[in-house]
Amino acid sequence: MLDKVERVYAKPPYSPFPRAEYENRVRRLKEEMVKAELDVVVMWGENNIRYFTGFLTNHFPPVTVCPGVLIVAVNKEPVMIVPNFFQGVVEGFTFINDIRIQHNPHVTENLRGMPREVAEVTKELMGGSKGRVGVEGGIKGGMTVPRPLNDIDEFRAALSDVEFVYAADQIWNVRMIKSLLEVEALSIACQADVKAFHDLIAEFEWGWTEKDVGLFVRQQLLEYADECLPNLCMSSRREVFMADIPAWDEGIPLMPGDRLVLEPLPQVKGYWGSSGRTFHMGPAPEEEIHKIQILDRGRQVAAEMTKPGVTSGAIMDAINATLEDGGLHCSLDQGGHGVGIDGQEPPAIALGETFEIQENMVLAVECWMFETDDNGHHRVYGGEDYVHVTKDGCDLLPTFPTDIMTLGK
């Protein structure tokens, strides 16, 4: 059985945003639910729960407990269901008043029984056993319920009279549109990248390896941001081309004439920043400079096109046309995506996409080209920047200067 508990602390001392921010997010979700004729939305996903409440824990990846479930009904307060030892986490981070706790959450019988408990609360909020219940699934953004399949089956079986509806569209319709506080967090995170890049330019010494660069940048980011993932870092002397990997491996040298792709991933209040860049090791020859400038121009054209009403597919077409005019090609079918608490969110800037850009989205615009030279070295060109969509265009978030294209004197 779940117990409903009273808050010990009236206000959360560690909430990343004020009450009004979360109330507005929940209000907008309820508006989407009314349009879709949903009575309740049940969320098990870490970032959905964090977005709508501020709840944060590192217990989501292991599924040995169910760290949290958020249930939003159209006409009632949101409910959080958590293990008993997380009551303080809910109170410390969130403004949620209706808290239900599960006792002995590590006991297998209780863990497997949690879906039935969630179903009972769902019925309570609907006022009966029938209704339309939204769950984390759908076409847009690949949203999923991050629980074992048997738990999902148990949950659905306990609500046999309910019509289940994929609610990813309703959730993303809220999350894709950023508030000013979200834009501020994303801007600070991007600024952390810019500062770390400047530090790298100033401190780099020949003899550093790919891993040395990755660790240096990560150390700097932890001075400027709340947290960061291991940086995506790959030099051209890797024997195998390996996109989007952290620099874990020892002994991969950086030599004059090599290229290095670097995408640091700092977080501020849970929001991911980026200013992906590629560097030529040492002075770059004119041929290399030409390629770099064409790829930079591709991102610039994407940003110039980005405004409400333009389709994301049209932006991708403009990127491809710009590169082709410069005698190059884009190696990916994607030229960007939404950003936020997830590093990649809808909409995708990709071939054939018909999604219309909306005001107050924040998008990553990017274009990349991969090639292998006569020595078998894998060379990457391109980069990534963030833009905030305004009423009639977009504004760049902090970005590293494009005229700094070399590392090492």
C-alpha positions as CSV (number, residue, x, y, z in Angstrom):
1,M,0.0,0.0,0.0
2,L,1.0,3.6,-0.6
3,D,0.8,6.1,2.1
4,K,-0.1,9.7,1.4
5,V,2.2,12.0,3.5
6,E,2.2,15.6,4.5
7,R,5.1,17.8,3.5
8,V,7.5,18.5,6.4
9,Y,9.0,21.5,4.5
10,A,6.5,23.9,3.0
11,K,8.9,25.1,0.3
12,P,11.7,23.2,-1.4
13,P,15.1,24.8,-0.5
14,Y,16.8,23.4,-3.6
15,S,14.3,23.8,-6.5
16,P,16.2,24.9,-9.6
17,F,13.3,27.2,-10.7
18,P,10.5,29.1,-8.8
19,R,7.0,27.7,-8.2
20,A,5.5,29.7,-11.0
21,E,7.8,28.1,-13.6
22,Y,6.6,24.6,-12.7
23,E,2.9,25.6,-12.3
24,N,3.1,27.1,-15.8
25,R,4.5,23.9,-17.2
26,V,1.8,21.7,-15.6
27,R,-0.9,24.2,-16.7
28,R,0.3,24.0,-20.3
29,L,0.3,20.2,-20.2
30,K,-3.3,20.2,-18.9
31,E,-4.3,22.4,-21.8
32,E,-2.7,19.9,-24.2
33,M,-4.6,17.1,-22.3
34,V,-7.9,18.9,-22.8
35,K,-7.3,19.2,-26.5
36,A,-6.5,15.5,-26.7
37,E,-9.3,14.5,-24.4
38,L,-7.0,12.9,-21.9
39,D,-8.1,12.5,-18.3
40,V,-4.7,11.6,-16.9
41,V,-1.1,11.4,-18.0
42,V,1.2,9.0,-16.2
43,M,5.0,9.6,-16.5
44,W,7.8,7.3,-15.4
45,G,10.6,8.9,-17.4
46,E,13.4,10.7,-15.6
47,N,13.5,13.8,-17.7
48,N,9.7,14.2,-18.0
49,I,9.4,14.0,-14.2
50,R,12.3,16.4,-13.8
51,Y,10.9,18.9,-16.3
52,F,7.5,19.1,-14.7
53,T,8.6,19.0,-11.0
54,G,12.4,19.5,-10.6
55,F,12.7,16.0,-9.1
56,L,16.3,14.7,-9.5
57,T,17.9,11.4,-8.5
58,N,20.6,9.1,-9.8
59,H,18.5,6.1,-9.2
60,F,16.7,6.1,-12.6
61,P,19.3,4.0,-14.6
62,P,19.2,0.9,-12.3
63,V,15.7,-0.6,-12.3
64,T,16.1,-2.3,-8.9
65,V,13.7,0.3,-7.6
66,C,11.1,2.5,-9.2
67,P,12.5,5.9,-8.2
68,G,9.5,8.0,-9.2
69,V,6.2,8.2,-11.0
70,L,4.4,11.5,-11.8
71,I,0.6,11.5,-12.5
72,V,-1.1,14.6,-13.8
73,A,-4.9,14.7,-14.0
74,V,-6.8,17.5,-15.8
75,N,-8.7,18.7,-12.7
76,K,-6.5,17.8,-9.8
77,E,-3.0,18.5,-8.3
78,P,-0.1,16.4,-9.7
79,V,0.8,13.3,-7.6
80,M,4.3,12.0,-7.1
81,I,4.8,8.4,-6.1
82,V,8.3,7.6,-4.7
83,P,10.1,5.1,-2.4
84,N,9.9,6.1,1.3
85,F,13.5,7.2,1.4
86,F,12.9,9.7,-1.4
87,Q,10.3,11.8,0.4
88,G,13.0,14.2,1.3
89,V,14.2,14.4,-2.3
90,V,10.6,15.3,-3.4
91,E,10.4,18.0,-0.7
92,G,13.9,19.3,-1.3
93,F,13.5,19.8,-5.1
94,T,9.8,20.1,-5.9
95,F,6.6,22.0,-5.0
96,I,4.5,18.8,-5.2
97,N,2.0,18.6,-2.3
98,D,0.4,15.2,-3.0
99,I,3.2,12.8,-2.2
100,R,2.6,9.0,-2.0
101,I,5.3,6.8,-0.6
102,Q,6.1,3.1,-1.1
103,H,7.5,1.2,1.9
104,N,10.2,-1.5,1.5
105,P,10.7,-0.6,-2.1
106,H,13.6,-3.0,-2.7
107,V,11.5,-6.0,-1.8
108,T,10.8,-7.8,-5.1
109,E,7.1,-8.4,-4.3
110,N,6.7,-4.7,-3.6
111,L,8.7,-3.6,-6.6
112,R,6.7,-5.8,-9.0
113,G,3.5,-4.5,-7.3
114,M,4.3,-0.9,-7.9
115,P,2.5,-0.8,-11.3
116,R,-0.7,-1.9,-9.6
117,E,-0.3,0.8,-7.0
118,V,0.2,3.4,-9.8
119,A,-3.0,2.1,-11.5
120,E,-5.0,2.5,-8.3
121,V,-3.9,6.2,-7.9
122,T,-4.7,6.7,-11.6
123,K,-8.3,5.4,-11.0
124,E,-8.6,7.7,-8.0
125,L,-7.6,10.7,-10.0
126,M,-10.0,9.7,-12.8
127,G,-12.8,9.2,-10.4
128,G,-13.4,5.6,-11.7
129,S,-12.0,2.8,-13.7
130,K,-12.8,4.2,-17.1
131,G,-11.1,7.1,-19.0
132,R,-8.3,8.0,-21.4
133,V,-4.8,7.7,-20.0
134,G,-1.8,9.2,-21.7
135,V,1.5,7.3,-21.5
136,E,5.0,8.1,-22.7
137,G,5.0,6.8,-26.2
138,G,4.4,8.0,-29.8
139,I,6.0,9.0,-33.0
140,K,7.6,12.3,-32.1
141,G,10.9,12.2,-30.3
142,G,11.0,8.5,-29.5
143,M,9.6,8.8,-26.0
144,T,9.4,5.6,-23.9
145,V,8.3,4.2,-20.5
146,P,11.7,3.3,-18.9
147,R,10.4,0.3,-17.0
148,P,10.6,-3.5,-17.5
149,L,8.0,-4.7,-20.0
150,N,6.4,-6.9,-17.4
151,D,5.8,-3.8,-15.2
152,I,4.1,-2.0,-18.1
153,D,2.0,-5.1,-18.9
154,E,1.0,-5.2,-15.2
155,F,0.0,-1.6,-15.2
156,R,-2.1,-1.9,-18.3
157,A,-3.8,-5.1,-17.0
158,A,-4.8,-3.3,-13.8
159,L,-6.6,-0.7,-16.0
160,S,-8.4,-3.0,-18.3
161,D,-11.3,-0.5,-18.8
162,V,-9.0,2.3,-19.7
163,E,-8.2,3.6,-23.2
164,F,-4.4,4.1,-23.4
165,V,-3.2,6.9,-25.6
166,Y,0.3,7.8,-26.6
167,A,1.0,11.2,-25.1
168,A,4.4,12.0,-26.4
169,D,3.0,14.8,-28.7
170,Q,1.3,16.5,-25.8
171,I,4.4,16.3,-23.6
172,W,6.7,17.5,-26.3
173,N,4.4,20.3,-27.3
174,V,5.1,21.7,-23.8
175,R,8.7,20.8,-23.5
176,M,9.8,22.1,-27.0
177,I,8.8,25.6,-26.2
178,K,11.3,27.1,-23.8
179,S,10.7,29.7,-21.1
180,L,13.1,32.6,-20.5
181,L,14.5,30.7,-17.5
182,E,15.2,27.7,-19.6
183,V,16.9,29.8,-22.3
184,E,19.0,31.4,-19.6
185,A,20.1,28.0,-18.3
186,L,21.0,26.9,-21.9
187,S,22.9,30.1,-22.5
188,I,25.0,29.7,-19.4
189,A,25.8,26.1,-20.4
190,C,26.8,27.2,-23.9
191,Q,29.0,30.0,-22.3
192,A,30.7,27.3,-20.3
193,D,31.8,25.6,-23.6
194,V,33.1,28.9,-25.0
195,K,35.1,29.5,-21.9
196,A,36.5,26.0,-21.9
197,F,37.5,26.3,-25.5
198,H,39.4,29.6,-24.9
199,D,41.2,27.9,-22.0
200,L,42.1,25.0,-24.2
201,I,43.6,27.3,-26.9
202,A,45.6,29.1,-24.2
203,E,46.9,26.0,-22.4
204,F,47.3,23.3,-25.1
205,E,50.9,21.9,-25.4
206,W,52.3,19.6,-28.0
207,G,52.6,16.1,-26.5
208,W,49.0,16.1,-25.3
209,T,46.9,13.1,-26.4
210,E,43.3,13.0,-27.4
211,K,42.5,12.0,-23.8
212,D,44.5,14.8,-22.3
213,V,42.3,17.3,-24.3
214,G,39.1,15.6,-23.3
215,L,40.0,15.6,-19.6
216,F,41.3,19.2,-19.6
217,V,38.1,20.5,-21.2
218,R,35.9,18.5,-18.7
219,Q,37.9,19.9,-15.8
220,Q,37.3,23.4,-17.0
221,L,33.6,22.8,-17.6
222,L,33.2,21.7,-14.0
223,E,34.4,25.2,-13.0
224,Y,31.8,26.9,-15.2
225,A,28.7,24.6,-15.2
226,D,26.9,22.3,-12.8
227,E,27.9,19.0,-14.4
228,C,29.1,17.6,-17.7
229,L,29.2,14.3,-19.5
230,P,32.6,13.0,-20.8
231,N,33.3,15.2,-23.8
232,L,32.8,13.8,-27.3
233,C,36.4,13.9,-28.6
234,M,38.0,12.2,-31.6
235,S,41.3,12.8,-33.4
236,S,42.1,11.8,-36.9
237,R,44.7,9.2,-35.9
238,R,42.1,6.8,-34.5
239,E,42.5,3.6,-36.4
240,V,38.7,3.3,-36.7
241,F,36.4,6.2,-37.4
242,M,34.2,6.4,-34.2
243,A,31.8,9.3,-34.1
244,D,30.4,10.7,-30.9
245,I,32.6,8.9,-28.4
246,P,34.3,10.1,-25.2
247,A,38.1,10.3,-25.1
248,W,38.8,7.3,-22.9
249,D,41.6,5.7,-24.8
250,E,45.3,6.2,-24.0
251,G,48.0,6.7,-26.5
252,I,46.1,8.4,-29.4
253,P,48.5,11.3,-30.2
254,L,47.8,14.7,-31.6
255,M,50.3,15.6,-34.3
256,P,50.7,18.6,-36.6
257,G,48.3,18.4,-39.6
258,D,45.8,16.2,-37.7
259,R,42.2,17.2,-37.1
260,L,40.3,17.0,-33.8
261,V,36.5,17.1,-33.3
262,L,35.4,18.2,-29.9
263,E,31.9,18.6,-28.5
264,P,31.8,19.4,-24.7
265,L,28.5,18.6,-23.0
266,P,28.0,20.8,-19.9
267,Q,24.8,21.0,-17.9
268,V,23.2,23.9,-16.0
269,K,20.1,23.1,-14.0
270,G,19.8,20.0,-16.1
271,Y,19.9,21.7,-19.5
272,W,22.6,20.7,-22.0
273,G,24.9,23.3,-23.6
274,S,27.0,22.8,-26.7
275,S,29.3,24.6,-29.1
276,G,30.8,21.7,-31.1
277,R,34.0,22.5,-33.0
278,T,36.7,20.9,-35.1
279,F,40.3,22.1,-34.9
280,H,43.2,21.7,-37.3
281,M,46.3,20.8,-35.3
282,G,48.8,23.5,-36.1
283,P,48.6,26.1,-38.9
284,A,45.9,25.1,-41.4
285,P,46.6,25.1,-45.2
286,E,44.3,27.1,-47.5
287,E,42.5,23.9,-48.7
288,E,41.6,23.1,-45.1
289,I,40.5,26.6,-44.4
290,H,38.2,26.6,-47.4
291,K,36.5,23.4,-46.1
292,I,36.2,24.8,-42.6
293,Q,34.6,28.1,-43.9
294,I,32.1,26.3,-46.1
295,L,30.9,24.1,-43.2
296,D,30.7,27.3,-41.0
297,R,28.7,28.9,-43.7
298,G,26.3,26.0,-43.7
299,R,25.5,26.6,-40.0
300,Q,25.2,30.3,-40.7
301,V,22.7,29.8,-43.5
302,A,20.7,27.4,-41.2
303,A,20.5,30.1,-38.5
304,E,19.5,32.8,-41.0
305,M,16.6,30.6,-42.2
306,T,15.4,29.6,-38.7
307,K,12.2,31.4,-37.8
308,P,8.6,30.5,-37.0
309,G,6.8,28.8,-39.9
310,V,9.8,27.5,-41.7
311,T,10.0,23.7,-41.9
312,S,12.9,21.9,-40.3
313,G,13.3,19.9,-43.6
314,A,13.7,23.2,-45.5
315,I,16.6,24.2,-43.2
316,M,18.3,20.9,-43.9
317,D,17.9,21.4,-47.7
318,A,19.5,24.9,-47.3
319,I,22.5,23.3,-45.4
320,N,23.0,20.8,-48.2
321,A,22.7,23.4,-50.9
322,T,25.3,25.6,-49.2
323,L,27.8,22.8,-48.9
324,E,27.2,21.6,-52.5
325,D,27.7,25.2,-53.8
326,G,31.1,25.1,-52.0
327,G,32.0,21.8,-53.6
328,L,31.5,19.8,-50.4
329,H,28.8,17.4,-49.1
330,C,27.1,16.9,-45.7
331,S,27.9,13.5,-44.2
332,L,24.7,13.3,-42.1
333,D,21.0,13.4,-42.8
334,Q,20.5,15.7,-39.9
335,G,21.4,19.3,-39.5
336,G,20.2,19.9,-36.0
337,H,17.5,19.3,-33.4
338,G,15.8,20.7,-30.4
339,V,17.7,20.9,-27.1
340,G,16.8,21.1,-23.5
341,I,16.9,18.6,-20.6
342,D,17.5,16.0,-23.2
343,G,20.6,16.6,-25.4
344,Q,18.5,15.8,-28.4
345,E,14.8,16.7,-28.5
346,P,12.3,17.3,-31.3
347,P,12.1,18.7,-33.9
348,A,14.8,17.1,-36.0
349,I,16.3,19.3,-38.7
350,A,16.6,16.4,-41.1
351,L,15.8,15.4,-44.7
352,G,12.1,15.4,-45.6
353,E,10.9,16.7,-42.2
354,T,7.8,18.8,-42.3
355,F,7.7,20.1,-38.7
356,E,7.3,23.9,-38.5
357,I,9.6,25.8,-36.3
358,Q,7.9,27.7,-33.5
359,E,8.8,30.8,-31.5
360,N,10.8,30.1,-28.3
361,M,12.2,26.8,-29.4
362,V,15.9,26.4,-28.8
363,L,17.6,24.5,-31.6
364,A,21.1,23.1,-32.3
365,V,22.1,23.9,-35.8
366,E,25.0,21.7,-37.1
367,C,26.6,20.3,-40.2
368,W,29.5,17.9,-40.5
369,M,31.6,16.3,-43.2
370,F,33.7,13.2,-42.7
371,E,36.5,12.1,-45.0
372,T,39.5,9.8,-44.9
373,D,42.8,11.0,-46.3
374,D,45.5,9.1,-48.3
375,N,47.2,8.1,-45.0
376,G,44.0,6.5,-43.7
377,H,43.4,9.3,-41.2
378,H,39.8,10.2,-40.5
379,R,39.2,13.9,-40.8
380,V,36.1,15.7,-39.5
381,Y,34.9,19.2,-40.4
382,G,32.0,21.2,-39.1
383,G,30.4,22.2,-35.8
384,E,27.3,23.0,-33.8
385,D,25.7,26.1,-32.3
386,Y,22.4,26.9,-30.5
387,V,19.8,29.4,-31.6
388,H,16.8,30.7,-29.7
389,V,13.8,31.2,-32.1
390,T,12.3,34.7,-31.8
391,K,9.1,36.2,-33.3
392,D,10.7,36.9,-36.6
393,G,14.0,35.1,-36.6
394,C,16.5,33.7,-34.1
395,D,19.3,34.7,-31.8
396,L,22.5,32.9,-31.4
397,L,23.3,31.6,-27.9
398,P,27.0,32.0,-26.8
399,T,29.2,30.5,-29.4
400,F,32.9,30.0,-29.9
401,P,34.4,32.2,-32.7
402,T,34.6,30.6,-36.0
403,D,37.8,32.3,-37.0
404,I,39.7,30.3,-34.3
405,M,40.1,27.1,-36.3
406,T,43.5,25.8,-35.2
407,L,44.9,24.3,-32.0
408,G,48.7,24.4,-31.3
409,K,51.1,26.9,-32.8
